[in-house]
């Protein structure tokens, strides 16, 4: 058996040499050392991020034992491009020989283990003179192919060393690592299948009213419940899915886009007037505080111009209200598109903002998709939480703002845009620039007009806002007691207007009769709540231990006994909270 394996390996290497000669390669020629870099490399790394993540976990356990042996472990994608590397050929290695981004297919590097494993789809060792290029004769390499859960070749794993380190069992190690990778990928898919199955069950909890079907990667119907079959026809299984006339579609699929299956729910659409959301205008900005009057005046003036705007304000101060008001005052009837920059994964930011062509990446919509800038063309794009945008995304955004054009991911067509940009952040962008987390050139592209929203605690119209919000809660007959007003004025409102609305909603629910009393107002900040209560109700002095126990007990109650949330309220770690709970028998 060993002799048969040896003969087969010699045959494989011999066939590879002949292919290299047919490619026009010569053993003494310079090797193609071109390397993939920049956005092209990033796209390959993003496509294979799951593979890289699992290999990293495997090597964390394996590599400490062999790291000192001057071995290099790399993983290549299906095209032979190195996408991850661990280790060095020499402790004093001056040149990075197996560079991330370099391509080791036969056409580029001649006969080598990685290229052969991909071509032959078999584990292989190439030792010394087995390599086609003389320059690679100092190497001994072993590689094994890697397959996806569906049996598709997706890459190879390779271990290289200097030829003096040759060991026939290296190929067993690469094979074991490849199998471990494949098992991890299969487990990932199984988990995603389970998520989709649970979503199907969730949606089918009311079988009589929810038309539900499941599609494969080719958009073919593979399952449909009775209600869906009534709409689409009893023989719809196996047909390509098309939206039924008079119905809207909600598609649910896994976020990784590795499981090519979607759960589709057909729903009767609402009337147009019910689905269209009215944008805010300056009439929706409530309050007579001089700081708010200044903001209102700035909006009226800025709406006439097309300058970019940065809105600064703490979380919950109403930044989107201001952005929509700016748009409504100057661009009524034109599109307004809001983007939460902190909620979009870095690898999706370009396709989200600029769109993508069909087949641009794995899992892409087969028809392609326009980006947010295209959708907002002629109107306004609101980039919320711009301070949380990655440096890579900032560079792409800067290019669009400078050139006023977008190119979809995977496309070549240039699309001119005429979009006003309004950005918002709760961070000090000058400090972010100093820390190297925000580009200064992008900052000046965005900063045409700067509008600052005051935190609620600095406003003089808190009670006016309170009365307004109470009137919008369908409790217009409810009023505030004098003690409740004093408690509201004394609180520091870390959650700003958003927190005020939340507190009033609960207070109006708890109120007995037509008056909200001080005890009906419950704040997240336990320490502040205790302070307010002490200023309103005379209490007997208590020991430090009693006070601490009471504060912890109130925090736990407020958080619904969620330990993480209670620890955040108390501003202590989870471990510290557990210790104090044991101490006080909570």
Secondary structure, 3 states (H helix, E strand, C coil): CHHHHHHHHHHHHHHHHHHHHHCCCCCCCCCCCCECCHHHHHHHHHHCHHHHHHHHHHHHHHHHHHHHHCCEEEEEECCCEEEEEECCCCCCCCCCCCCCCEECCHHHHCCCHHHHHHHHCCCEEEEHHHCCCHHHCCEEEEEEEEECCCCCEEEEEEEEEEHHHCCCCHHHHHHHHHHHHHHHHHHHHHHHHHHHHHHHHHHHHHCCCCEEEEECCCCEEEEECHHHHHHHCCCCCCCECCCCCCEEEEEECCCCCCCCCEEEEEEECCCHHHHCCCCCCHHHCCCCCHHHHHHHHHHHHHCCCCCCEEEECCCCCCHHHHHHHHHHHHCCCCCEEEEEHHHCCHHHHHHHHHEECCCCCCCCCCCCEECHHHHCCCCEEEEECHHHCCHHHHHHHHHHHHHCEEECECCCCEEECCCEEEEEECCCHHHHHHCCCCCHHHHHHHCCEEEECCCHHHCCCHHHHHHHHHHCCCCCCCEECHHHHHHHHHCCCCCHHHHHHHHHHHHHHHCCCCEECHHHCCCCCHHHHHHHHHHHCCCCCCCHHHHHHHHHHHHHHHCCCCHHHHHHHHCCCHHHHHHHHHHCCC
